[in-house]
Amino acid sequence: MACCAHMAVFEDILARYAALPERALSEPWRWPGHESEPLEVRDALLRSLELELAVLVRSGSETGEVARTVAQAQAAFGDLRGLLCGQPDGLLDAEPGDGEWTLRRVLQHILWVDRRYLFQTAYAARRSDEDPLRAEPDVPLEDAPTVTAWLRRLAAEREDCRSLLDIPERQLARPTVWAGHAVDVRFRLHRFTGHLVQHTVHCEKVLRRLGHLDSEARQLARRISIARGGHELLSERAILVDLDAQHLTLANSISV
């Protein structure tokens, strides 16, 4: 299975892809192991995307609702990871203006809520009928010094969410409470995805205000990361190691 040290290898590859300048994507590129006419550098990124998609379409064929829901949340994290990998550390505390949160504040909020959701979802699924509908965890607000450190901390939290895969599907309709509303465990599982999507868009808004728009290379890197997220909590570690080796071969073949 995946681990945070392994995720770091993938993040480094994404950062290399995302850093490619616009002009480089149209430069000639030879596909390793193929003796055909040169393609373009952007094709290297597309081959990486296709490697992930090939694993993704196979990973969900025998999984249940809980696993598919957890995988959706990981795909949402993949989008955030692709957006932030390789971004300058100075952006963390740059003020976007108009009272908007800094990037650091958004990331603190994401981590804080993700940890609360993990506790509350597990509690809702496993409590007895005699237990209260809701329990409040004591979750401190945390920090990290760099963008990379933030991604590693968020990745570690996502790895902890692997425990949600053990929730029996018969528990999905169990009643619970969210923000004062009567909901069920199924709703709570989907909140991980909704919250990550909400604040990935929030991060995009902050970055736009700071003048950091997605390049074509980063947009492709984000899609590679989304595809990885869709299966990385379900795939055996050996599969992820092999994928990273193939990505590294592609990345190393780019000479611009």
C-alpha positions in Angstrom: 0.0 0.0 0.0 1.0 3.6 -0.4 2.9 5.5 2.3 3.8 9.2 2.7 7.5 8.6 1.7 6.3 7.0 -1.5 3.8 9.8 -2.1 6.8 12.2 -1.9 8.4 10.6 -5.0 5.2 11.2 -7.0 4.9 14.8 -5.7 8.5 15.5 -6.9 7.6 14.2 -10.4 4.5 16.3 -10.5 6.5 19.4 -9.5 9.0 18.7 -12.4 6.2 18.5 -14.8 4.4 21.6 -13.5 7.6 23.7 -13.8 7.9 23.1 -17.5 7.6 26.5 -19.4 4.9 26.9 -22.0 7.4 27.1 -24.9 8.9 23.7 -23.9 5.8 21.7 -24.4 6.0 22.0 -28.2 9.6 20.9 -28.3 10.5 17.6 -29.9 10.4 14.6 -27.6 11.2 10.9 -28.2 9.1 8.3 -26.4 11.5 6.0 -24.5 11.4 2.5 -26.0 9.8 3.6 -29.2 11.7 4.1 -32.5 9.1 6.3 -34.2 9.1 9.9 -35.2 9.5 12.5 -32.4 6.4 13.7 -30.6 6.1 16.8 -28.4 7.2 17.3 -24.8 3.5 17.6 -23.8 3.1 14.0 -25.0 5.4 12.9 -22.1 2.9 14.3 -19.7 0.0 12.7 -21.6 1.8 9.3 -21.4 2.0 9.8 -17.6 -1.7 10.6 -17.5 -2.5 7.5 -19.5 -0.4 5.3 -17.3 -2.5 6.4 -14.3 -5.8 6.1 -16.1 -5.0 2.5 -17.1 -4.6 1.6 -13.4 -7.6 3.8 -12.4 -10.1 2.0 -14.6 -9.1 -1.4 -13.2 -9.0 -0.4 -9.6 -12.7 0.2 -9.0 -14.0 -2.9 -10.7 -14.4 -5.0 -7.6 -14.8 -2.3 -4.9 -17.9 -1.4 -2.9 -19.5 1.9 -2.3 -17.4 2.8 0.7 -14.1 2.3 -1.2 -15.4 4.2 -4.2 -16.4 7.1 -2.0 -13.1 7.2 -0.2 -11.3 7.1 -3.6 -13.3 10.1 -4.8 -12.1 12.1 -1.9 -8.5 11.0 -2.6 -9.0 12.1 -6.3 -10.1 15.5 -4.9 -6.9 15.7 -2.8 -5.0 14.8 -6.0 -6.4 17.9 -7.6 -5.2 20.1 -4.7 -1.8 18.3 -4.8 -1.4 19.0 -8.5 -2.4 22.7 -8.0 0.2 23.2 -5.2 3.2 21.0 -6.0 6.3 23.0 -6.8 4.6 26.4 -5.9 6.9 29.0 -4.3 6.9 28.9 -0.5 6.5 32.7 -0.5 2.9 32.3 -1.6 1.9 30.8 1.7 1.8 34.1 3.5 1.2 36.5 0.6 -1.9 38.6 1.2 -4.5 38.2 -1.5 -6.4 41.3 -0.3 -10.1 42.0 0.4 -10.0 40.0 3.6 -9.4 36.8 1.7 -7.5 34.1 3.6 -3.9 33.5 2.9 -2.9 30.2 1.3 -1.5 29.0 4.6 -4.8 29.8 6.4 -6.7 27.8 3.8 -4.4 24.8 4.2 -4.7 25.0 8.0 -8.4 24.9 7.6 -8.4 21.9 5.2 -6.2 19.8 7.5 -8.2 20.8 10.7 -11.5 19.9 9.1 -10.2 16.7 7.5 -9.1 15.4 10.9 -12.4 16.3 12.5 -14.3 14.6 9.7 -12.2 11.5 10.1 -13.0 11.3 13.8 -16.6 12.1 13.4 -17.3 9.8 10.5 -15.6 6.8 12.2 -17.6 7.6 15.4 -20.9 7.9 13.5 -20.3 4.5 11.9 -19.2 2.6 15.0 -21.2 4.2 17.9 -23.8 2.1 19.7 -27.5 3.1 19.7 -27.0 4.3 23.3 -24.1 6.7 22.4 -24.8 10.3 21.6 -25.3 11.1 17.9 -22.2 13.3 17.8 -18.9 13.5 19.6 -16.5 16.5 19.4 -12.8 15.8 18.9 -10.0 18.0 20.2 -8.1 18.9 17.0 -5.4 21.6 17.2 -4.7 24.0 14.4 -1.4 22.9 12.8 1.2 24.5 10.6 4.0 23.6 8.2 6.9 25.7 7.0 6.8 25.0 3.2 4.4 24.1 0.5 6.1 20.7 0.2 5.8 20.2 4.0 2.1 21.1 3.7 1.5 18.5 1.0 3.3 15.8 3.0 1.2 16.7 6.1 -2.0 16.6 4.1 -0.9 13.3 2.4 -0.3 11.8 5.8 -3.8 12.7 6.9 -5.3 11.3 3.7 -3.4 8.1 4.4 -5.0 8.0 7.8 -8.4 8.1 6.0 -7.6 4.6 4.7 -9.2 3.4 8.0 -12.6 4.5 6.6 -12.3 1.6 4.1 -13.2 -0.7 7.0 -16.6 0.8 7.5 -19.2 -1.9 6.6 -21.7 -0.8 3.9 -24.6 -1.7 6.2 -23.5 1.3 8.4 -23.9 3.9 5.7 -27.5 4.7 6.6 -26.7 5.1 10.3 -28.0 8.5 11.6 -25.6 11.3 12.6 -25.4 15.1 12.7 -23.5 17.5 10.6 -23.6 21.3 11.1 -26.8 20.9 13.1 -28.5 18.9 10.3 -29.7 15.3 10.5 -27.7 13.2 8.0 -26.2 9.7 7.8 -22.7 8.2 7.5 -23.0 8.1 3.7 -23.4 11.9 3.7 -20.4 12.3 6.0 -18.2 10.2 3.7 -19.0 12.4 0.7 -18.3 15.5 2.8 -14.5 14.7 2.5 -14.8 15.2 -1.3 -17.0 18.2 -1.1 -14.8 20.0 1.4 -11.6 19.3 -0.6 -13.2 20.5 -3.8 -14.5 23.6 -2.1 -11.1 24.6 -0.8 -9.1 23.6 -3.9 -11.3 26.2 -5.7 -10.5 28.5 -2.7 -6.8 28.0 -3.3 -7.2 28.7 -7.0 -8.9 32.0 -6.1 -6.1 33.0 -3.8 -3.5 32.1 -6.5 -5.3 34.0 -9.2 -5.3 37.1 -6.9 -1.6 36.7 -6.4 -1.0 36.4 -10.2 -0.2 32.7 -10.3 -2.4 31.2 -13.0 -2.2 27.6 -14.0 0.1 27.0 -17.0 -0.7 24.2 -19.5 2.0 22.0 -17.9 0.4 22.4 -14.4 -3.0 21.7 -15.8 -1.7 18.4 -17.2 0.1 17.7 -13.9 -3.2 18.2 -12.0 -5.0 15.7 -14.1 -2.2 13.2 -13.6 -2.5 13.8 -9.9 -6.3 13.4 -9.9 -6.0 10.1 -11.8 -3.5 8.9 -9.2 -5.7 10.0 -6.4 -8.6 8.0 -7.8 -6.8 4.7 -7.1 -3.8 5.3 -4.8 -5.6 4.2 -1.6 -6.9 1.1 -3.3 -3.7 0.1 -5.3 -1.0 -2.1 -3.9 2.3 -0.3 -3.2 4.1 -2.4 -5.8 1.8 -0.9 -8.4 2.5 2.6 -7.3 6.2 2.0 -7.2 6.1 0.7 -10.8 4.1 3.7 -11.9 6.5 6.1 -10.4 9.4 4.4 -12.1 7.6 4.7 -15.4 6.8 8.4 -14.7 10.5 9.0 -13.8 11.6 7.5 -17.1 9.3 9.8 -19.0 10.3 12.9 -16.9 14.0 12.1 -17.4 13.6 11.8 -21.1 12.6 15.5 -21.3 15.7 17.5 -22.2 14.4 21.0 -22.5 
